[in-house]
Amino acid sequence: MSHPIIIQGGMGVAVSGWRLAREVSKLGQLGVVSGTLLAVVVARQLQQGDPGGHLRRALDHFPIPAVATRVLDRYYVPGGKPADRPYSAVPMPSLAPSTALTELTVAANFAEVFLAKEGHDGLVGLNLLEKIALPTLPSLYGAMLAGVDYVLMGAGIPRTIPGALDNFARGEAFEREVPVAGTADGAGLPTRFDPAELFGGPGGGGAPRLRRPRFLAIVSSATLAATLARKSNGRVDGFVVEGEPAGGHNAPPRGPLQLNDAGEPIYGPRDAVDLGKIRELGLPFWLAGDRARPGRVGEALADGAAGVQIGTAFAFCRESGLSADIRARVCALSRDGRAGVLTDPLASPTGFPFKVVRLPGTLSEADAYAARERVCDLGYLRQACRRDDGTIHYRCAAEPEEAYARKGGDTADCAGRKCLCNGLLAAVGLAQSLGGSDGETTGASPAVELPLVTAGTDIADIARYFAEGAVDYGAADVLRMALADLDTDGSGDGEPAESAGRRAECQPV
């Protein structure tokens, strides 16, 4: 079975959108859409008027027209909402989500994958985070309805995902436990998704059988890879082995947390992945984290990998979902040798280290972070908690401290925590207006949530993709440079590859 050499990283929120994934897929590699907060992304894009009509075209193909109609009736604003009007709220995820949120989540993931696959026969994947567990099941199902080819998942231990894919392929329900704080035995509580309910329940015709996508777990250690390969509830088809240089969330260092002079976690020899043990598992794997440099693909293949995953280089190309202004500013910093990231041990409410791009006018600046009024109005990083009376509530370390304390949290956990949901949405042109429910603002322009940008350490060198006199670069430029040291027959003689579409031959999975 052939696999792509290059996996385009599934960067959220909406950085890895359908346009980027489709371009990479058309060029013969694995284009990946991010499923993170996708219900909110699609709801806001519809409220912007759905420029180009792409989402409405995708929803025209949704297999349950009544669901598509309800989504459009709720969120679509012909011509787009006024810029100073806040976006309409989307229900927050929970263990028992509303029907409206479930339908929106399924439809949003369907539309994103549908658009990424439209007009070609290349491979498309969906990336999700185990740390954002509540919307996972309807997200998976929506992507499968659109024929997604791969599902990639990390930021935790996604041991139950293979079984969910198996059940959904058969049109059957699936239930998984979500971690809940405050339980004496550490047990979680179930969340469930039944495709038949989406299709009308008893008498509704039943859910169709679907093709099961391949599942790649994103891991940072051979121990975790072995656990997933042997103890998951279904077939794991391979691994993305991610190192600390990668953007977004990073695995914390093993052992006691130590910080360098810049306040970043210190990684050491214990954090290096034993590739020998990864190879022993007999499954395809891809290496991730600063893998876009010339020659790195060849190195990975020589180490027995099927290829590499590349994120940061794609994040700032013209097909990326990042706003044009942020892309231009970061590229200018890279050209000047001033682009950099901070591995912030506190920024993410998940408790995982999170890479933050140092960029003026964003939440990476201490003054901007301090001036922002703390609010949790999206809720995707909330943690389910059990009260003494057994009832369930939800809290997030980035919410107002008094609210966090009322829910039994330690306010010390709130120090330095950033609202990733709002900040990352702002970075892709979907910032919430802060003018109030009536849209009233002061000043010449509406106040909006400030962006937060994440990237890997490779951000320092993205200027290498610019041709002489060019103002931007494309996904094709990234692939061309990454694959330049390979030849078409895999002999490694240094002759340039004729096409970015070459794929690695791996053992069947």
N, C-alpha and C positions, 0 to 999 in steps of 0.2 A: 504494500500500500504506500502511495506517495503522500508526503506531507510537505507543507510550505517550509522553506528555509527561514523566511522572515515572518514573525508574528508582529503585527502593529499593535502596540500596547493599548489596552482598553482604558483610556484616561477619562475620569469623570471630574467634574460634572459636565457632560456634553462636549468636552474637548475632542474626544473620539466620537464624533457624530457620524451620521450616515454618509455624508459627503466624503469624509476622509476614508472611512472603511470601504466604500464603494471604489474609490480610486485605487487603493492598495490592492483590493481584490481583483479589479480589472487588470492589474499589472502582474497577476499570477501568485501573489502572496496572500496571507491571511489577514484580511481587514476585519477589525473588531470594533463594535459599538459598545459604549459604556451604558450599562443599565442603571447606573447610580442616579437616583432622584428623577428617573425618566418620566414618571407621571407628572411631576411638577414642570419639567422642561417642556413637555408637549402641551400641557395646559397653558403655559405662558406663551409659547410660540403661537398657539391658536389665538390667544388674546392679542397678540401683535398683528393679527390679520392673516396669519399663514402665508407670508410672502412667497409667491411662486405657486401656491396651491398644492405643495408637495404632500403635506399631511392629509389634506382632504382627498387627494388622489389615492394615497395609501389606504385611508379608512374606507374608501369606496370598495376596496377589495377585502375588507375584514369579513370573515365568514358569518358573523352575526350582525346583520344590518341594524337591528334595533339598538344594539350596544353602541355602535358607531354614531347613530343618530343622537343618542342621549349624551355622548361625549361632546359632540359638536354643538348641540343645543345649549349645553352648560358653559362651554368655554370659548367657542368661536365668536370673534368680534369682527364683522366685515369692515375692512379698512383699518383695523387695529384700534386699540384703546388709546385715549389721549396719553401722552408721555408722562404727565404728572398725576395720573390716576393709578392707584395701587392695583396690582394684579389680584384677581379674585382668589380667595384661599382654596387650597386643595386639602381635603381631610387628612389628618395625620395618621401614619401607620399605627397599627395596634395588633394585639393578638387576635382580635375579632374585628377585622376591618369592615367598614361599611361596604355595601354592595357597590355604591358609586365609586369608591376608591379602587376596589378590586377590578371593576370594569375598566376604569381609566388606566390602571397599571397594565392590564393585559393588552388593551388597545394600543397604548403607547409603545410597549416593547414590540408588538406586531408591526406597527408603522415604521419604527426605526430599522428593524431588520428587513422589512419589505423594501424600503427605499435603498438600503445598502446593497441588496441583491438585485435590484431592478436593472434590466437591460444587459446582463452578462451571466456567465455560468461559473464565476469564481466562488471561492469559499468566504464565508462570513461567520464571525464569532460574536458572542455576547460575553461581556465581562461584568461580574458582580462581586460584591464584597460580603464575606461571611459576617463581618461586623455589622452590616446593615441587613439583619436577618428577616425582619417583619415582612417586607414586600417580595422576598425571594421567590416564593412559589408562583404567584401570578405573573411575575416577571419572566420566569422560565417558560411558563406555558404560552404566554404571548409570543415570545421569540420562536418557540417551536411551531406555533401556528403559521409563522411566516417562513418556516423551513431553515432555521438557523443550523449551521454545520458544526460549530464548536461552542462549548460553554467553558469559560475560564473563570476560576474563582479562587481567591486568596483572602488575606487579612483574617485569618482564623483557621479552623480545621473543618473543611467542608465535607465531612464524612458521609452525610446523608444525601448529598446532591445526586450521586449516581442512581440511587434508588428512586428519587423523585423523577428523574429523566425516564427511567424504565416505566414507572407507573403512568406518567403522562403520555408516553408513546402508545400505551395500550388504552388510553382514554379513561384511566382510573384515577381515583382520588389519592392524595398523599398527605400524610401528617408528619410533622417534625417538631422536635422540642426547641424552644427558644430559651436561652439562659435568663434566669430571673434572680435578681439580688434579693437577699433576705430569706432564702429558703434554708432551713437547717441542714438538709442533706445535699444541698447544691443542685437539686433537681430543677429542670426547667419546666415550662408549661407548653402545651401543644398549640401549634397553629396549623390550619388545614386548608387545603384547596381542592375542590372537586370540580373537574371540568364539566361534568354533567349539569351542575347547577348553572354554569354559564350558558349552556345550551338549552336551558329551560327545564331542567330537572326531569322527574318522571313524566313520560309522555312527550318530552321535548325533542326526541329524536336521538339523544345520546351524543356523547363526544366522539369525534372521529379518531381513528388510529393515525398516529403521526410517526415520522421518521425520528429515531433517537439521535441526537447530536453526540459527537465525541466529547468527553469531559477531560479537561486538563486542569489539574490542581496547581495553584501557584504556591510554591514552598520556599523556605529559606534554610532547610536542613535535610540531610539524608534520613534522619530519624523520622521526621514528619512524613517524608515521601514514603518510607517503608510502612508506616502506620496506615496511611491512606490506601496504599496498594493492597494491604492485607486485611484491613478491618473496615473498609467502607462497605456500605450496604448494596453495592453494585460495582460495575466495572469502571475502573479508572483507566483512561486511555493514554495518559502521559502526564508530564510535569513541565511547568515553567519554573526554573530555579533562579530565584531573584536575589541579587546581592544588594548590599547597603547603598551603592551609588544610585539605585533606581529612585524615581520620583514618587510622590504621594506618600502613602503609609509604608513604613519599614518595620520589619520585625525588630523588637528590642534586643539589645545585646544580651548574651547569656551571662549569667552571674550578676553580682551587684552592679547597679548602675553607677558609672563614673562619667564625669563630664570634662571636656577639654576647656581651654581658656575662653572659647567662644560660646560655651554653654551647650555644646553638642554631645550626644552620647559617644563614648569611645568604644569602637569595635576592635576586637583582637583575634588572635588565632583560633579561639574557640568558635568564632562566628563564621569561619571559612567552611564552605560546603565540601564534603567528601564526595567528589565526583565518582570515585571508584565504587562507592556503595550505591550511588544513584545508577550507575551503569549496570550493577548486579541485579537491579530490579527488572531489567529486560524490557523496559518501556521507553518510548521516545521521550526525549527531554530537550528543552530549549533553555539557553542561558540568557539572563536578563540583568540589566544594570550596567550602563556605560558600554554598550555593545555595538554602537553605530560607527565607531571609528574604523577607518580602512584597516583591513587585516583581521578584525575581530571575528568575522564570520568564519573565516578559514581556521582560526584558532579553535573556535567552538566545535567545528566539524572534526578537527583533529583530536579533540577531547572526547569524541563519541556522541556529541549532541546532534540532534536533527537540524539545529539552526539556532537562531537568537530571537529574542523579543526586543524591539526598539520602541521607545516611547517618546522621550524628550525631543528627539530630532523631528518627529512627526508633529509634536504639539505646536510647533511654531511655523509650520509650513502653511501655504495659502489655503489648503483644504481643511485645516483644523477649525474647531469650533471656537477657539479663543477669539476675543474681539480683535479687530484689525489694529486698534490702537495699542493694545498690550503686545501683540505680536511684533509690531514695528518697534516699540520701545525696547523690548527684550533683545531683538535682533541688533539694534543699535548698540546696546550695552555689550553684546557679544563681540561685535566688530571692534569696539574700543577696549576689549579685554577687561571689562568691568562687570560682567554677568556672573552671578553667583547665587548659591542657595544656602540656607541654614537648616540643618537637621534639628528641628525644634522638638524637644522631648515633651513639651506641654501643650502645643497648639491644638492637637486633636482631642476631642472629648472621649475618644476610644481608649486613650492611654498609650497608644502606639506612637513612636516617633513619626513626625510628619515633616517632609521637606517643604520649605517656604522660600519662594523667590523674593529676594530683596529688591523691592521696586517702589519708588516714591508714589504716594497717592493710593497705597493699598494698606491692608491690615497688617502687613509686615512691619509697618512703622509703629513704634511704641505709642506715639501721640495719637495716631489714628485709632489704634486699638483701644486706648484708654478713653477716648472721646465717644466711642460707640455705645449706645444704650444696649445693655444685654437683653436679648429677646430670643425665645425659641418658638418660632411660629411655623416651622416646617416639620421638625421632629424625627428626621430619619436616623439620627444618631442617639435618640433617646434609649435608655435602658429600662426594661420592665423590672419593677420592684414589687415585693409583697409587703403589705402593711401587717402589723401585729394581728389585726382582725381577719387576715386572710385575703383581703381585697387587693387588687392590682392597680398600681399607678405607674407613671413613667417620669423619668427625670433625665436631664442632660447637664453635664458639667459646664456647658457654655450658656445655660439659662441664667436668669437673675439669681444671685446667691441666696436671697431670702426664700425664693421658691424652692431651690435645691435643698436648703436646710429643712423646710417644712416637710419635705418628702423623705427625710431621714438621711440625707447626704451630708458629708463633711465639707464645709465651705472651703477648706484648704484644697480640695480637689478642683475648685473653680479657678484657681490662680493661673493666669496665662492661657486659659482655654479659649479658643477662637470658634466662632460660629462658621464651621466649614460649609454648612448647607447654603447660607446666604452669601458668603464670600465667594465660593466657587461658582454659584449661579451668576453673580455679578461679573465674573471674569469672562463669561460667554455671552454678555449682552442681555442678561435676564435679571438685572438688579431690581429689587423691589423698591418702589417709591416710598419714602418716609414722610410724605406730606399729610398723612392722616386719611381716614376713610373717605373724606369728602374731596381729597386731592388738593386741599389748600396747602400752599408752601410759601416760604418767604425767600426773598432773594430773586436773582435773575433766572435761576434754573431750579428744578425740583431737587430736593435732597433725596439721595438714594443710598442703598447699601453699598459699601465700598468693596472692591474685589479682593480676593486672595488668590494667589497664583502658586501652583506647585510645579516642580520639574526635578529632574535628576541632575547629577553633577555634570553631565554632558552639555548642559546649557552654556558652559563657558566656550564651547567650540562650534555652536551652530552656524556661526558666520562662514564656516567652510563650504556651506552649500550654496552660497551666493555666487552667481556668475558675475563677471565684470560688468559693472553698471546696472545690475539688477536691483530691484527694490524688494523682492521677495523670492521664495523658492518653493518648489512643489514636492509632493510625496515621491514623484518619480526621481527627483534629484537625490533624495535620501536613499532610495533603493539602488540607484545606479552606483553611488559611491560605496554603499555597504557591500555590494556584490562584485565590485570591480576586480577584486583579487581572485575571483573564482573563474574557472573555465567551464564550458558547457558540459564536458564529460566527467567532471568531478576529479580529474587527475591531479589538480593542484599545481599545474605547471606554471601558474602565473599569468596565463593568457586571460584577457578580460572575458567575462560572460557575455554572450550575444544577447541575452534577454534576462530581464529581472524575473521572468516567470519560471526559472528552473526550480525544481523541487527535490527534496532529499528523499532517497529511497530508504525506508525503515522496515523493521519487522512488522508483520500484520498485528493489529490490535483488535 
